[in-house]
């Protein structure tokens, strides 16, 4: 999102394009938790608080593109595993992105029927993106190691003045000009 807001090219791994996932609107999850509180039947049970609709990661990308009026520049990479290495999120890439994820929410729907009417992932994601952008799009922390890698792949550059702190600057420069973090 940071790169898109800055008008820079984003990186999208083509190996996840057709994979599916389940996205949940935070308000739906919060409402389900509120519904569970105090119900005797819920005590001692575990629930998958999520909706039953899935969305392809390629469709997630299309939603981002529509929010940015199709001005979003994308560079596709073949292997998302390198992103896991660069971002130190190998497990997240492997288990959240590289296979189809669909969850059985029938147990939660028995107690909280509202989950059957959860906001569609397409609508919820688009609303959240627009709200974030319209609120000023503040980023608490930038992963400068990833930004350096992304700039290397997209052949773009970041103004070094934008990077706060010597440690972040070093991470950016190493990732931008070497393959050290890609191993």
Buried (B, 14 or more C-beta within 10 A) or exposed (E): EBBBEBEBBBBBBEBBBEBBBBBBBEEBBEBBEEBBEEEEEBEEEEBBBBBBBBBBBBBBBBBBBEBBEEEBBEEEBEEBBBBBBBBEBEEEBEEBBBEEBEBEBEBBBEBBEBBEEBBEBBEBBBBBBEEBBEEEEEEEEBBBBBBBBBBBBBEBEBEEEEBEEEEBBBBBBBBBEEEEBEE
